[in-house]
Structures are given as structure tokens and as C-alpha cells.
Amino acid sequence: MHCNERQRRHSQHVIENSAFYDIGVLGVLIGHPYTNSDNDANTPQLNVVQNNVVEGYGRTLPASFGIAQGSGHDNLYTHNDVYDG
């Protein structure tokens, strides 16, 4: 599979065993806003977010998410504790 620069920056990453706390807005964001040009070559994919704690998010912007996904696919989110947002 051909992999362009944008895909390399946003695909096949692992975020694990981390703690994010007292955060202004988002703890973890995978993806970007959808555009009509999104396809498999430029959309974040095959990322793993596991065994993390996201605590105390949305301190600056209350309408926030601890873990969020924009445009993307085949990303795995498992065993994360998200609270106090």
C-alpha cells in the first residue's frame, strides 16, 4: 500500500499507558475534520489508544471530549478511563 506524508503522520501510532490530566480542552484527538477529499491514502487509520487515563479535561472549553475521533477509520480505543470532564 502506498503511504503519503499525511498518512504517515496520522496512521499506525500507539498511545498507551499514559495519563492526561487537568487539560484545557481535549485529552486525545485522532483524526481531522471531514473533507470531500478524504480517502484511505490521507485519512488517519490503524491507530491504537489503550490503557490510558484522561482526567480533568475541558477546563477551558467545557464542551470537550476526553477522547475524540474526527475523520478516520479502523482505530482501536480500549481500556481507557475517562472522567471528570
Residue pairs with C-beta under 8 A, 6 or more apart in sequence:
2 41
3 11
3 41
4 41
4 42
6 42
7 41
7 42
7 43
7 44
7 45
10 30
10 31
10 32
10 43
10 44
10 45
10 47
10 72
11 44
11 45
11 46
11 47
12 45
12 46
12 47
13 47
13 48
14 47
14 48
14 49
14 50
15 28
15 47
15 48
15 49
15 50
15 52
16 48
16 49
16 50
16 51
16 52
17 51
17 52
18 52
18 53
19 52
19 53
19 55
20 27
20 28
20 52
20 53
20 54
20 55
20 57
20 66
21 53
21 54
21 55
21 56
22 55
22 56
22 59
23 54
23 56
23 57
23 58
23 59
23 64
24 58
24 59
24 60
24 61
25 57
25 58
25 60
25 61
25 64
26 57
26 64
26 65
26 66
26 68
27 52
27 54
27 57
27 65
27 66
27 67
27 82
28 49
28 52
28 54
28 66
28 67
28 68
29 65
29 67
29 68
29 69
29 70
30 44
30 47
30 49
30 68
30 69
30 70
30 72
30 75
31 43
31 44
31 68
31 69
31 70
31 71
31 72
31 75
32 44
32 70
32 71
32 72
33 70
33 71
34 70
34 71
35 71
38 71
43 71
43 72
43 73
44 70
44 71
44 72
44 75
45 72
45 73
45 74
45 75
46 74
46 75
47 72
47 75
47 76
48 75
48 76
48 78
49 67
49 75
49 76
49 77
49 78
49 80
50 76
50 77
50 78
50 79
50 80
51 78
51 79
51 80
52 67
52 80
52 81
53 80
53 81
53 82
54 66
54 67
54 80
54 81
54 82
54 83
54 85
55 81
55 82
55 83
55 84
56 84
56 85
57 64
57 65
57 66
57 82
57 84
57 85
58 64
58 65
58 85
64 85
65 85
66 80
66 82
66 83
66 85
67 77
67 80
67 82
69 75
69 77
